[in-house]
């Protein structure tokens, strides 16, 4: 990304690019994204977890300030909270340092509250298709239930940040609280179908050798797109 491009977009791997030395962050291999408008000096953090202070420091070093956070879903490795008995920094810590809106899908509000302890007054509830504006940049929120009821992806400038809805290899689990295999199939085959093959996919975890790929490459290589019908899908993923 050229520095004269007003689009600011950084993909950061927890445990390597920030939260260095945190063994849980390194094990979970979460991606966090910083997205903003260089000219306006504003950015949002997608899925702020683990080293929240590190993320704010990176933004400051790059000459931007945090004006919000976007949550792909409620799980602690994406927004903080308790992860199998291990505390994870997240949106609670972000709000203490930068009182900014936390943008979530409307269906995810109660789940985020239970998971993180953040009250509804700190959450900005959205419907699918809503836009979050950062400077002159617009980020579209795309509701993709299946992994959780309010899972959402983020479309910006030919990129799709997919959280745990879609990875380069595989997709998010549907056997956790709030998961639904039928909704996941519909999200993958219908809600994400409008994104062309040239759209670049940026997942929520590094679960593959490459950190990103085009949607065309992903549709060709990812086994989740080999199911020819909802019945085939449910036979494999519905139990």
Residue frames as a rotation matrix with the C-alpha (Angstrom) as fourth column:
UNK 1
0.579 0.815 0.000 0.00
0.815 -0.579 0.000 0.00
0.000 0.000 -1.000 0.00
UNK 2
-0.298 -0.703 0.646 1.58
0.666 -0.638 -0.387 3.26
0.684 0.314 0.658 -1.11
UNK 3
-0.480 0.052 -0.876 1.74
0.798 -0.389 -0.461 5.98
-0.365 -0.920 0.146 1.52
UNK 4
-0.945 0.191 -0.264 0.25
-0.266 -0.920 0.287 8.49
-0.188 0.342 0.921 -0.92
UNK 5
-0.486 0.831 -0.270 -2.90
0.252 0.429 0.868 6.34
0.837 0.354 -0.418 -1.07
UNK 6
-0.345 0.387 0.855 -5.50
-0.786 -0.616 -0.039 7.79
0.512 -0.686 0.517 1.33
UNK 7
0.727 0.598 -0.338 -6.68
-0.342 0.742 0.577 4.26
0.595 -0.304 0.744 2.16
UNK 8
-0.376 -0.760 0.531 -5.01
-0.897 0.155 -0.413 2.97
0.231 -0.631 -0.740 5.30
UNK 9
0.771 0.603 -0.206 -5.30
-0.557 0.795 0.240 -0.82
0.309 -0.070 0.949 5.66
UNK 10
-0.390 -0.917 0.088 -3.12
-0.835 0.311 -0.453 -2.99
0.388 -0.250 -0.887 7.91
UNK 11
0.715 0.465 -0.523 -3.49
-0.235 0.864 0.446 -6.68
0.659 -0.196 0.726 8.67
UNK 12
-0.202 -0.773 0.601 -1.81
-0.880 -0.125 -0.458 -7.51
0.429 -0.622 -0.655 12.00
UNK 13
0.219 0.190 -0.957 -1.24
0.052 0.977 0.206 -10.96
0.974 -0.095 0.204 13.48
UNK 14
0.729 0.114 0.675 -1.66
-0.639 -0.243 0.730 -11.25
0.247 -0.963 -0.104 17.24
UNK 15
0.827 -0.480 0.293 1.42
0.128 0.668 0.734 -12.61
-0.548 -0.569 0.613 18.97
UNK 16
0.099 -0.810 0.578 3.69
0.981 0.179 0.082 -11.49
-0.170 0.559 0.812 16.13
UNK 17
-0.267 -0.155 0.951 2.81
0.584 -0.811 0.032 -7.93
0.767 0.564 0.307 15.08
UNK 18
-0.171 0.203 0.964 1.32
-0.708 -0.706 0.023 -6.92
0.685 -0.679 0.265 18.41
UNK 19
0.746 0.362 0.558 0.78
-0.664 0.467 0.584 -8.57
-0.049 -0.807 0.589 21.81
UNK 20
0.222 -0.769 -0.599 4.27
-0.384 0.496 -0.779 -9.95
0.896 0.403 -0.185 21.25
UNK 21
-0.793 -0.593 0.142 5.18
-0.396 0.324 -0.859 -12.48
0.463 -0.737 -0.492 23.91
UNK 22
-0.127 0.827 0.548 1.56
-0.903 0.131 -0.408 -13.43
-0.409 -0.547 0.730 24.66
UNK 23
-0.920 -0.326 0.219 1.49
-0.226 0.894 0.386 -17.23
-0.322 0.306 -0.896 24.22
UNK 24
-0.180 0.925 0.335 -2.30
0.447 0.380 -0.810 -17.37
-0.876 0.004 -0.482 23.94
UNK 25
0.470 0.309 -0.826 -2.31
-0.476 -0.700 -0.533 -14.72
-0.743 0.644 -0.182 21.21
UNK 26
-0.451 -0.732 -0.511 0.36
-0.857 0.197 0.476 -16.62
-0.248 0.653 -0.716 19.33
UNK 27
-0.843 0.153 0.515 -1.54
0.124 0.988 -0.090 -19.91
-0.523 -0.012 -0.852 19.68
UNK 28
0.077 0.996 0.045 -4.89
0.372 0.013 -0.928 -18.48
-0.925 0.088 -0.369 18.54
UNK 29
-0.729 -0.514 0.452 -3.38
0.583 -0.119 0.804 -16.75
-0.359 0.849 0.386 15.47
UNK 30
0.394 0.909 -0.134 -5.99
0.746 -0.401 -0.531 -14.00
-0.537 0.109 -0.837 15.33
UNK 31
-0.545 -0.426 0.722 -5.82
0.749 -0.634 0.192 -11.21
0.376 0.646 0.665 12.80
UNK 32
0.179 0.550 -0.816 -6.71
0.601 -0.718 -0.351 -7.65
-0.779 -0.428 -0.459 13.71
UNK 33
-0.103 -0.145 0.984 -7.26
0.955 -0.291 0.057 -4.98
0.278 0.946 0.168 11.07
UNK 34
-0.247 -0.010 -0.969 -6.63
0.383 -0.919 -0.088 -1.25
-0.890 -0.393 0.230 11.14
UNK 35
-0.255 0.292 0.922 -8.65
0.960 -0.035 0.277 0.54
0.113 0.956 -0.271 8.46
UNK 36
0.218 0.357 -0.908 -8.90
0.564 -0.806 -0.182 4.25
-0.797 -0.472 -0.377 7.86
UNK 37
0.802 0.081 0.591 -8.40
0.522 -0.576 -0.630 7.43
0.290 0.814 -0.504 5.89
UNK 38
-0.127 -0.956 -0.264 -4.85
0.992 -0.123 -0.032 8.77
-0.002 -0.266 0.964 5.94
UNK 39
-0.487 -0.065 0.871 -5.93
0.371 -0.918 0.139 12.22
0.790 0.391 0.471 4.83
UNK 40
0.452 0.757 0.472 -8.43
-0.212 -0.422 0.881 12.51
0.867 -0.498 -0.030 7.68
UNK 41
-0.564 -0.762 0.319 -6.08
-0.547 0.056 -0.835 10.87
0.619 -0.645 -0.448 10.18
UNK 42
0.014 0.691 0.722 -8.86
-0.960 0.211 -0.183 8.54
-0.279 -0.691 0.667 11.36
UNK 43
-0.585 -0.188 -0.789 -9.09
-0.470 0.872 0.141 4.77
0.661 0.453 -0.598 11.61
UNK 44
0.539 0.694 0.477 -11.16
-0.836 0.371 0.405 1.97
0.104 -0.617 0.780 13.12
UNK 45
-0.684 -0.688 0.241 -9.94
-0.721 0.688 -0.084 -1.26
-0.108 -0.231 -0.967 14.65
UNK 46
0.323 0.747 -0.581 -11.58
-0.739 0.583 0.337 -4.46
0.591 0.321 0.740 13.45
UNK 47
0.786 0.115 -0.608 -11.67
0.202 0.881 0.428 -7.10
0.585 -0.459 0.669 16.22
UNK 48
0.048 -0.788 0.614 -9.49
-0.640 -0.496 -0.586 -5.43
0.767 -0.365 -0.528 18.88
UNK 49
0.978 0.206 -0.018 -8.23
-0.121 0.642 0.757 -8.19
0.168 -0.738 0.653 21.17
UNK 50
0.424 -0.845 -0.327 -5.07
0.881 0.468 -0.066 -9.07
0.209 -0.260 0.943 23.09
UNK 51
-0.446 -0.739 -0.506 -2.73
0.836 -0.545 0.060 -6.02
-0.320 -0.396 0.861 23.00
UNK 52
0.589 0.764 0.262 -5.17
0.808 -0.560 -0.184 -3.12
0.006 0.320 -0.948 22.78
UNK 53
0.641 -0.425 -0.639 -2.53
-0.006 -0.835 0.550 -0.63
-0.767 -0.349 -0.538 23.87
UNK 54
-0.444 -0.826 0.348 -0.21
0.332 0.209 0.920 -1.93
-0.832 0.524 0.182 21.17
UNK 55
-0.098 0.495 0.863 -2.88
0.995 0.081 0.066 -1.37
-0.037 0.865 -0.501 18.51
UNK 56
0.887 0.422 -0.186 -3.46
0.432 -0.902 0.011 2.22
-0.163 -0.090 -0.982 19.63
UNK 57
0.251 -0.885 -0.393 0.30
-0.054 -0.418 0.907 2.81
-0.967 -0.206 -0.153 19.67
UNK 58
-0.473 -0.389 0.791 0.59
0.710 0.363 0.603 1.50
-0.521 0.847 0.104 16.10
UNK 59
0.428 0.712 0.556 -2.15
0.892 -0.430 -0.136 3.86
0.143 0.555 -0.820 14.97
UNK 60
0.859 -0.125 -0.497 -0.49
0.110 -0.902 0.418 6.79
-0.500 -0.414 -0.761 16.71
UNK 61
-0.151 -0.988 0.034 2.89
0.151 0.010 0.988 5.95
-0.977 0.155 0.148 15.16
UNK 62
-0.478 0.050 0.877 1.19
0.863 0.215 0.457 5.92
-0.166 0.975 -0.146 11.76
UNK 63
-0.999 0.003 -0.039 -0.33
-0.007 -0.995 0.104 9.32
-0.038 0.104 0.994 12.40
UNK 64
-0.343 0.937 -0.058 -3.94
-0.111 0.021 0.994 8.19
0.933 0.347 0.097 12.92
UNK 65
-0.786 0.195 0.587 -6.36
-0.608 -0.069 -0.791 8.16
-0.113 -0.978 0.173 15.82
UNK 66
-0.867 0.492 -0.084 -8.93
0.480 0.868 0.125 5.53
0.135 0.068 -0.989 16.65
UNK 67
-0.724 0.681 0.105 -12.52
-0.683 -0.730 0.027 6.67
0.095 -0.052 0.994 16.06
UNK 68
0.395 0.903 0.170 -14.27
-0.916 0.401 0.000 3.32
-0.068 -0.156 0.985 16.51
UNK 69
-0.755 -0.531 0.384 -14.11
-0.494 0.847 0.199 -0.45
-0.431 -0.040 -0.901 16.61
UNK 70
0.138 0.747 -0.651 -15.89
-0.935 0.315 0.163 -3.02
0.327 0.586 0.741 14.45
UNK 71
-0.411 -0.207 0.888 -16.66
-0.641 0.758 -0.120 -6.41
-0.648 -0.618 -0.445 15.96
UNK 72
-0.638 0.154 -0.755 -17.06
-0.614 0.491 0.619 -9.37
0.465 0.858 -0.218 13.63
UNK 73
0.302 0.758 -0.578 -18.67
0.015 0.603 0.798 -11.42
0.953 -0.249 0.171 16.43
UNK 74
0.734 0.234 0.638 -18.80
-0.526 -0.397 0.752 -11.90
0.429 -0.887 -0.169 20.18
UNK 75
0.773 -0.405 -0.488 -16.07
0.513 0.852 0.104 -14.49
0.373 -0.331 0.867 20.81
UNK 76
0.856 -0.375 -0.357 -13.40
0.141 -0.494 0.858 -13.44
-0.498 -0.784 -0.370 23.30
UNK 77
-0.079 -0.953 0.292 -10.50
0.721 0.148 0.677 -13.93
-0.689 0.264 0.676 20.90
UNK 78
-0.227 0.049 0.973 -12.02
0.865 -0.449 0.225 -11.16
0.447 0.892 0.059 18.76
UNK 79
0.275 0.379 0.883 -13.39
0.016 -0.921 0.390 -8.65
0.961 -0.094 -0.260 21.29
UNK 80
-0.679 -0.594 0.432 -11.83
-0.443 -0.137 -0.886 -9.72
0.585 -0.793 -0.170 24.59
UNK 81
0.470 0.791 0.392 -13.26
-0.813 0.216 0.540 -11.41
0.343 -0.573 0.745 27.66
UNK 82
0.062 -0.383 0.922 -12.75
-0.686 0.654 0.318 -14.86
-0.725 -0.652 -0.222 29.11
UNK 83
0.345 -0.048 -0.937 -11.23
-0.825 0.462 -0.327 -17.42
0.448 0.886 0.120 26.75
UNK 84
0.523 -0.057 -0.850 -11.28
0.149 0.989 0.025 -20.85
0.839 -0.140 0.525 28.36
UNK 85
0.760 -0.136 -0.635 -10.30
0.648 0.082 0.757 -19.36
-0.051 -0.987 0.151 31.71
UNK 86
-0.379 -0.925 -0.042 -7.75
0.897 -0.378 0.231 -16.96
-0.230 0.050 0.972 30.25
UNK 87
0.443 0.542 -0.714 -8.48
0.358 -0.837 -0.413 -13.22
-0.822 -0.073 -0.565 30.32
UNK 88
-0.280 -0.454 0.846 -8.12
0.960 -0.109 0.259 -11.47
-0.026 0.884 0.466 26.96
UNK 89
-0.604 0.033 -0.796 -7.93
0.107 -0.987 -0.123 -7.71
-0.790 -0.159 0.592 26.51
UNK 90
-0.467 0.473 0.747 -10.56
0.883 0.199 0.425 -6.26
0.052 0.858 -0.511 24.23
UNK 91
-0.105 0.484 0.869 -13.27
0.470 -0.746 0.472 -3.67
0.876 0.458 -0.149 23.84
UNK 92
0.815 0.332 -0.475 -13.54
0.565 -0.274 0.778 -3.03
0.129 -0.903 -0.411 27.60
UNK 93
0.055 -0.900 -0.432 -9.88
0.754 -0.246 0.608 -1.99
-0.654 -0.359 0.666 27.63
UNK 94
-0.546 -0.205 0.812 -10.32
0.776 -0.490 0.398 0.02
0.317 0.847 0.426 24.43
UNK 95
0.404 0.807 0.431 -13.20
0.512 -0.589 0.624 2.00
0.758 -0.031 -0.652 25.93
UNK 96
0.674 -0.229 -0.702 -11.09
0.653 -0.258 0.712 2.83
-0.345 -0.938 -0.024 28.97
UNK 97
-0.342 -0.918 -0.201 -8.42
0.614 -0.380 0.692 4.37
-0.712 0.113 0.693 26.75
UNK 98
-0.985 0.085 -0.151 -10.52
-0.171 -0.628 0.759 5.67
-0.031 0.774 0.633 23.86
UNK 99
-0.409 0.900 0.148 -14.30
0.136 0.221 -0.966 6.05
-0.902 -0.375 -0.213 24.41
UNK 100
-0.768 0.064 -0.637 -15.33
-0.629 -0.257 0.734 5.25
-0.117 0.964 0.238 20.83
UNK 101
0.346 0.938 0.022 -18.41
-0.900 0.339 -0.274 3.52
-0.264 0.075 0.962 19.37
UNK 102
-0.735 -0.434 0.521 -18.26
-0.306 0.898 0.316 -0.25
-0.605 0.073 -0.793 19.11
UNK 103
-0.140 0.681 -0.719 -20.07
-0.989 -0.132 0.067 -1.26
-0.049 0.720 0.692 15.91
UNK 104
-0.849 -0.053 0.526 -21.84
-0.134 0.984 -0.117 -4.63
-0.512 -0.169 -0.842 16.11
UNK 105
-0.696 0.696 -0.175 -24.64
-0.031 0.214 0.976 -6.36
0.717 0.685 -0.128 14.26
UNK 106
-0.166 0.730 0.663 -27.99
-0.875 -0.419 0.242 -5.90
0.455 -0.540 0.708 15.98
UNK 107
0.713 0.486 -0.505 -28.40
-0.279 0.858 0.431 -9.66
0.643 -0.166 0.748 16.53
UNK 108
0.036 -0.821 -0.570 -25.06
0.512 0.505 -0.695 -9.80
0.858 -0.267 0.439 18.33
UNK 109
-0.045 -0.078 0.996 -25.75
-0.508 -0.857 -0.090 -7.10
0.860 -0.510 -0.001 20.96
UNK 110
0.770 0.358 0.529 -26.86
-0.625 0.252 0.739 -9.44
0.131 -0.899 0.418 23.80
UNK 111
0.839 -0.510 -0.190 -24.08
0.494 0.860 -0.127 -11.91
0.228 0.013 0.974 23.02
UNK 112
-0.035 -0.865 0.500 -21.42
0.295 -0.487 -0.822 -9.18
0.955 0.119 0.272 23.08
UNK 113
0.230 0.201 0.952 -22.80
-0.727 -0.615 0.305 -7.93
0.647 -0.763 0.004 26.38
UNK 114
0.965 0.170 0.198 -22.68
-0.259 0.717 0.647 -11.36
-0.032 -0.676 0.737 28.02
UNK 115
0.662 -0.748 -0.047 -19.24
0.649 0.603 -0.464 -12.14
0.376 0.277 0.884 26.62
UNK 116
-0.219 -0.856 0.468 -17.45
0.544 -0.506 -0.670 -8.85
0.810 0.108 0.576 27.29
UNK 117
-0.190 0.220 -0.957 -19.48
0.944 -0.226 -0.239 -7.11
-0.269 -0.949 -0.165 29.99
UNK 118
-0.990 -0.135 -0.043 -19.88
0.113 -0.935 0.335 -4.02
-0.085 0.327 0.941 27.82
UNK 119
-0.319 0.935 -0.157 -23.33
0.309 -0.054 -0.950 -2.47
-0.896 -0.352 -0.271 28.14
UNK 120
0.144 0.465 0.874 -25.68
0.969 0.113 -0.220 -1.70
-0.201 0.878 -0.434 25.24
UNK 121
0.877 0.194 -0.439 -25.05
0.175 -0.981 -0.083 2.02
-0.446 -0.004 -0.895 25.72
UNK 122
0.036 -0.952 -0.304 -21.49
-0.428 -0.290 0.856 1.49
-0.903 0.099 -0.417 24.47
UNK 123
-0.564 -0.190 0.803 -22.57
0.484 0.712 0.509 -0.52
-0.668 0.676 -0.310 21.42
UNK 124
-0.367 0.429 -0.825 -23.70
-0.764 -0.645 0.005 0.85
-0.530 0.633 0.565 18.07
UNK 125
-0.202 0.385 0.901 -26.20
0.211 0.915 -0.344 -1.69
-0.956 0.121 -0.266 16.71
UNK 126
-0.516 -0.088 -0.852 -26.36
-0.743 -0.450 0.496 -2.10
-0.427 0.889 0.167 12.93
UNK 127
0.607 0.642 0.468 -28.32
-0.150 0.671 -0.726 -3.90
-0.781 0.370 0.504 10.26
UNK 128
-0.118 -0.642 0.758 -26.78
0.709 0.480 0.516 -5.55
-0.695 0.598 0.399 7.20
UNK 129
0.203 0.109 0.973 -25.88
0.911 -0.386 -0.147 -3.01
0.359 0.916 -0.177 4.56
UNK 130
0.948 0.072 -0.309 -25.19
0.218 -0.857 0.468 -0.19
-0.231 -0.511 -0.828 7.01
UNK 131
0.374 -0.846 0.381 -22.10
0.455 -0.190 -0.870 1.91
0.808 0.499 0.313 6.34
UNK 132
0.651 -0.342 -0.678 -19.53
0.577 -0.357 0.734 3.06
-0.493 -0.869 -0.035 8.87
UNK 133
0.789 -0.319 0.524 -17.77
0.258 -0.603 -0.755 6.19
0.557 0.731 -0.394 7.66
UNK 134
0.432 -0.764 -0.480 -14.15
0.664 -0.091 0.742 6.92
-0.611 -0.639 0.468 8.53
UNK 135
-0.580 -0.519 -0.628 -13.07
-0.039 -0.752 0.659 10.21
-0.814 0.407 0.415 7.03
UNK 136
-0.108 0.506 -0.856 -14.07
-0.955 -0.291 -0.051 9.85
-0.275 0.812 0.515 3.37
UNK 137
-0.840 -0.264 -0.474 -13.95
-0.394 0.897 0.199 6.04
0.372 0.354 -0.858 3.53
UNK 138
0.186 0.940 0.285 -17.08
-0.980 0.156 0.125 3.90
0.073 -0.303 0.950 3.76
UNK 139
-0.921 -0.391 0.000 -17.05
-0.385 0.907 -0.172 0.40
0.067 -0.158 -0.985 5.25
UNK 140
-0.005 0.962 -0.274 -20.09
-0.773 0.170 0.611 -1.77
0.634 0.215 0.743 4.50
UNK 141
-0.606 -0.081 0.791 -21.30
-0.680 0.569 -0.463 -4.12
-0.412 -0.819 -0.400 7.21
UNK 142
-0.213 0.457 -0.863 -22.49
-0.713 0.531 0.458 -7.47
0.668 0.713 0.213 5.83
UNK 143
0.100 0.346 0.933 -24.51
-0.918 0.394 -0.048 -9.71
-0.385 -0.851 0.357 8.16
UNK 144
-0.106 -0.214 -0.971 -23.33
-0.644 0.759 -0.097 -13.32
0.758 0.615 -0.219 7.78
UNK 145
0.264 0.256 0.930 -24.92
-0.936 0.303 0.183 -15.45
-0.235 -0.918 0.320 10.52
UNK 146
0.659 -0.050 -0.751 -23.86
-0.259 0.922 -0.289 -19.05
0.706 0.385 0.594 11.02
UNK 147
-0.391 -0.831 -0.395 -20.80
0.328 0.275 -0.904 -18.94
0.860 -0.483 0.165 13.23
UNK 148
-0.788 0.321 -0.525 -22.79
0.463 -0.254 -0.849 -16.71
-0.406 -0.912 0.051 15.59
UNK 149
0.179 0.969 0.172 -26.20
0.875 -0.077 -0.478 -15.03
-0.449 0.236 -0.862 15.20
UNK 150
0.903 0.205 -0.378 -24.73
0.092 -0.951 -0.297 -11.60
-0.420 0.233 -0.877 14.48
UNK 151
-0.092 -0.962 0.257 -21.51
0.626 0.145 0.766 -12.45
-0.774 0.232 0.589 12.70
UNK 152
0.907 0.352 -0.231 -20.63
0.059 -0.649 -0.759 -9.78
-0.417 0.675 -0.609 10.17
UNK 153
0.019 -0.868 0.496 -18.05
0.971 0.135 0.198 -9.19
-0.239 0.478 0.845 7.45
UNK 154
0.379 0.003 -0.925 -16.69
0.113 -0.993 0.043 -5.83
-0.918 -0.121 -0.377 6.34
UNK 155
0.353 -0.170 0.920 -16.44
0.931 0.161 -0.328 -4.72
-0.092 0.972 0.215 2.73
UNK 156
0.666 -0.209 -0.716 -14.04
-0.024 -0.965 0.260 -1.88
-0.746 -0.156 -0.647 1.95
UNK 157
0.329 -0.587 -0.740 -12.23
-0.847 -0.530 0.043 -0.84
-0.417 0.613 -0.672 -1.23
UNK 158
0.356 -0.122 -0.927 -12.27
-0.713 0.606 -0.353 -4.25
0.605 0.786 0.129 -2.93
UNK 159
-0.784 -0.601 -0.158 -11.43
-0.308 0.596 -0.741 -6.11
0.539 -0.532 -0.652 0.27
UNK 160
0.439 0.894 -0.087 -13.61
-0.376 0.271 0.886 -8.37
0.816 -0.357 0.455 2.41
UNK 161
-0.716 -0.577 0.392 -12.63
-0.579 0.178 -0.796 -8.78
0.390 -0.797 -0.462 6.07
UNK 162
-0.081 0.771 -0.632 -14.50
-0.375 0.564 0.736 -11.94
0.924 0.296 0.243 6.98
UNK 163
0.078 0.119 0.990 -13.93
-0.997 0.022 0.076 -12.61
-0.013 -0.993 0.121 10.69
UNK 164
-0.716 -0.286 0.636 -14.74
-0.378 0.926 -0.008 -16.25
-0.587 -0.246 -0.772 11.39
UNK 165
0.456 0.882 -0.120 -17.37
-0.567 0.184 -0.803 -16.56
-0.686 0.434 0.584 8.66
UNK 166
0.990 -0.136 0.029 -14.93
0.101 0.556 -0.825 -17.61
0.096 0.820 0.565 5.94
UNK 167
0.295 -0.956 0.005 -11.28
-0.241 -0.069 0.968 -18.59
-0.925 -0.287 -0.251 6.00
UNK 168
-0.133 -0.421 -0.897 -9.04
-0.987 -0.029 0.160 -19.30
-0.093 0.906 -0.412 3.04
UNK 169
-0.683 -0.024 -0.730 -9.38
-0.153 0.982 0.111 -22.96
0.714 0.188 -0.674 4.06
UNK 170
-0.545 0.548 -0.635 -12.67
0.809 0.542 -0.227 -23.80
0.220 -0.637 -0.739 5.75
UNK 171
-0.082 0.591 0.802 -15.19
-0.082 -0.806 0.586 -21.66
0.993 -0.018 0.115 7.58
UNK 172
-0.552 -0.114 0.826 -16.19
-0.773 -0.302 -0.558 -20.87
0.313 -0.946 0.079 11.15
UNK 173
-0.957 0.196 -0.216 -17.53
0.262 0.901 -0.344 -23.56
0.127 -0.386 -0.914 13.45
UNK 174
-0.360 0.904 0.230 -21.29
-0.509 -0.397 0.764 -23.89
0.782 0.158 0.603 13.80
UNK 175
0.138 0.380 -0.915 -21.38
0.458 0.794 0.399 -26.10
0.878 -0.474 -0.065 16.90
UNK 176
-0.853 -0.403 -0.331 -20.69
0.490 -0.401 -0.774 -23.33
0.179 -0.823 0.539 19.43
UNK 177
-0.216 0.831 -0.512 -23.43
0.711 -0.225 -0.666 -21.34
-0.669 -0.508 -0.543 21.24
UNK 178
0.201 0.418 -0.886 -25.40
-0.270 -0.846 -0.460 -19.38
-0.941 0.332 -0.057 18.65
UNK 179
-0.771 -0.564 -0.296 -24.01
-0.450 0.155 0.879 -21.32
-0.450 0.811 -0.374 15.71
UNK 180
0.342 0.909 0.240 -26.31
-0.263 0.338 -0.904 -22.54
-0.902 0.246 0.354 12.95
UNK 181
-0.544 -0.660 0.518 -25.11
0.274 0.443 0.853 -24.68
-0.793 0.606 -0.061 10.01
UNK 182
0.160 0.667 0.728 -28.10
0.964 0.055 -0.262 -23.80
-0.215 0.743 -0.634 7.81
UNK 183
0.915 0.141 -0.379 -27.45
0.122 -0.990 -0.075 -20.09
-0.385 0.022 -0.922 8.27
UNK 184
-0.004 -0.987 -0.162 -23.76
-0.206 -0.157 0.966 -20.61
-0.979 0.037 -0.202 7.57
UNK 185
-0.393 -0.088 0.915 -24.56
0.756 0.536 0.376 -22.30
-0.524 0.839 -0.144 4.27
UNK 186
0.611 0.705 0.360 -26.86
0.790 -0.515 -0.332 -19.44
-0.048 0.488 -0.872 3.30
UNK 187
0.716 -0.403 -0.569 -24.26
-0.126 -0.877 0.463 -16.84
-0.686 -0.260 -0.679 4.27
UNK 188
-0.309 -0.935 0.177 -21.51
-0.002 0.187 0.982 -18.48
-0.951 0.303 -0.060 2.23
UNK 189
-0.580 0.065 0.812 -23.56
0.734 0.476 0.485 -19.27
-0.355 0.877 -0.324 -0.85
UNK 190
0.333 0.807 0.487 -25.96
0.909 -0.412 0.061 -16.31
0.250 0.422 -0.871 -0.94
UNK 191
0.900 0.091 -0.426 -24.83
0.276 -0.876 0.396 -13.37
-0.337 -0.474 -0.813 1.18
UNK 192
0.089 -0.951 -0.295 -21.20
-0.141 -0.305 0.942 -13.56
-0.986 -0.042 -0.161 0.03
UNK 193
0.134 -0.005 0.991 -22.05
0.820 0.562 -0.107 -14.56
-0.556 0.827 0.080 -3.54
UNK 194
0.929 0.327 0.171 -22.16
0.366 -0.747 -0.555 -10.95
-0.054 0.579 -0.814 -4.71
UNK 195
0.501 -0.821 -0.274 -18.47
-0.475 -0.525 0.706 -10.43
-0.724 -0.224 -0.653 -4.01
UNK 196
0.866 -0.085 -0.493 -16.61
-0.465 0.227 -0.856 -10.94
0.185 0.970 0.157 -7.26
UNK 197
0.811 -0.560 -0.170 -13.62
0.559 0.827 -0.059 -13.16
0.173 -0.047 0.984 -7.81
UNK 198
0.021 -0.848 0.530 -11.26
0.388 -0.482 -0.786 -10.17
0.922 0.222 0.318 -7.69
UNK 199
0.681 0.240 0.692 -12.33
-0.512 -0.520 0.684 -9.22
0.524 -0.819 -0.231 -4.16
UNK 200
-0.366 -0.876 -0.313 -9.48
-0.205 0.404 -0.891 -9.95
0.908 -0.262 -0.328 -1.75
UNK 201
0.701 0.641 -0.312 -10.46
0.062 0.382 0.922 -12.02
0.710 -0.666 0.228 1.29
UNK 202
-0.467 -0.778 0.420 -8.90
-0.423 -0.220 -0.879 -11.19
0.776 -0.588 -0.227 4.66
UNK 203
0.223 0.628 -0.745 -9.88
0.297 0.685 0.666 -13.77
0.928 -0.370 -0.034 7.32
UNK 204
0.743 0.184 0.643 -10.04
-0.499 -0.488 0.716 -13.58
0.446 -0.853 -0.271 11.10
UNK 205
0.627 -0.577 0.524 -7.31
-0.256 0.482 0.838 -16.18
-0.736 -0.659 0.155 11.69
UNK 206
-0.048 -0.716 -0.697 -4.14
-0.997 0.074 -0.008 -17.35
0.057 0.694 -0.717 10.01
UNK 207
0.322 0.281 0.904 -5.37
-0.401 0.906 -0.139 -20.89
-0.858 -0.318 0.404 9.35
UNK 208
0.905 -0.058 0.421 -3.60
0.398 0.464 -0.792 -21.24
-0.149 0.884 0.443 6.00
UNK 209
-0.007 -0.997 0.072 -0.12
0.970 0.010 0.243 -20.62
-0.243 0.072 0.967 4.59
UNK 210
-0.631 -0.185 0.754 -1.20
0.516 -0.825 0.230 -17.33
0.579 0.534 0.616 3.01
UNK 211
-0.804 0.296 -0.515 -2.76
0.360 -0.448 -0.819 -14.45
-0.473 -0.844 0.254 4.96
UNK 212
0.007 0.823 -0.568 -5.13
-0.437 -0.508 -0.742 -13.45
-0.899 0.254 0.356 2.16
UNK 213
-0.807 -0.157 0.569 -6.39
0.420 0.525 0.741 -14.57
-0.415 0.837 -0.358 -1.24
UNK 214
-0.766 0.601 -0.229 -8.91
-0.619 -0.592 0.517 -13.50
0.175 0.537 0.825 -3.84
UNK 215
-0.016 0.856 0.517 -12.45
-0.706 0.357 -0.611 -14.77
-0.708 -0.375 0.599 -3.57
UNK 216
0.585 0.189 -0.789 -11.92
-0.770 0.436 -0.466 -16.53
0.256 0.880 0.401 -6.89
UNK 217
-0.413 -0.818 -0.401 -8.94
-0.525 0.574 -0.629 -18.46
0.744 -0.050 -0.666 -5.51
UNK 218
-0.748 0.157 0.645 -10.85
-0.600 0.258 -0.758 -19.22
-0.285 -0.953 -0.098 -2.32
UNK 219
0.332 0.943 0.011 -13.91
-0.815 0.292 -0.499 -20.51
-0.474 0.157 0.866 -4.14
UNK 220
0.408 -0.254 -0.877 -11.68
-0.664 0.576 -0.476 -22.80
0.626 0.777 0.066 -6.21
UNK 221
-0.434 -0.797 -0.419 -9.60
-0.258 0.556 -0.790 -24.22
0.863 -0.235 -0.447 -3.37
UNK 222
-0.712 0.158 0.684 -11.78
-0.700 -0.080 -0.710 -24.08
-0.058 -0.984 0.167 -0.25
UNK 223
-0.945 0.280 -0.169 -13.65
0.244 0.948 0.202 -27.32
0.217 0.150 -0.965 0.41
UNK 224
-0.550 0.793 -0.261 -16.69
0.243 -0.147 -0.959 -25.51
-0.799 -0.591 -0.112 1.82
UNK 225
-0.141 0.490 -0.860 -17.62
-0.784 -0.586 -0.205 -24.45
-0.605 0.645 0.467 -1.71
UNK 226
-0.886 -0.230 -0.402 -17.64
-0.437 0.700 0.564 -28.02
0.152 0.676 -0.721 -3.01
UNK 227
-0.624 0.750 0.219 -21.05
0.334 0.509 -0.793 -28.77
-0.707 -0.421 -0.568 -1.50
UNK 228
-0.932 0.247 0.266 -23.62
0.226 -0.177 0.958 -28.78
0.284 0.953 0.109 -4.32
UNK 229
0.018 0.986 0.167 -26.71
0.113 -0.168 0.979 -28.41
0.993 0.001 -0.114 -2.15
UNK 230
-0.026 0.077 0.997 -27.88
-0.899 -0.439 0.011 -27.51
0.438 -0.895 0.080 1.34
UNK 231
0.919 0.389 0.065 -28.57
-0.384 0.841 0.381 -31.21
0.094 -0.375 0.922 1.91
UNK 232
0.483 -0.828 -0.286 -24.95
0.466 0.519 -0.717 -32.11
0.741 0.213 0.636 1.10
UNK 233
-0.247 -0.578 0.778 -23.78
-0.335 -0.703 -0.628 -29.31
0.909 -0.415 -0.020 3.38
UNK 234
0.290 0.453 0.843 -25.90
-0.931 -0.072 0.359 -30.44
0.223 -0.889 0.400 6.31
UNK 235
0.936 -0.024 -0.351 -24.78
0.042 0.998 0.044 -34.05
0.349 -0.056 0.935 5.91
UNK 236
0.093 -0.988 -0.120 -21.21
0.565 0.152 -0.811 -32.87
0.820 0.008 0.572 6.44
UNK 237
-0.760 -0.500 0.416 -21.61
0.071 -0.700 -0.711 -29.93
0.646 -0.510 0.567 8.84
UNK 238
-0.040 0.889 0.457 -25.04
-0.503 -0.413 0.759 -30.33
0.863 -0.199 0.464 10.41
UNK 239
0.440 0.216 -0.872 -24.26
0.482 0.762 0.432 -32.81
0.758 -0.610 0.231 13.17
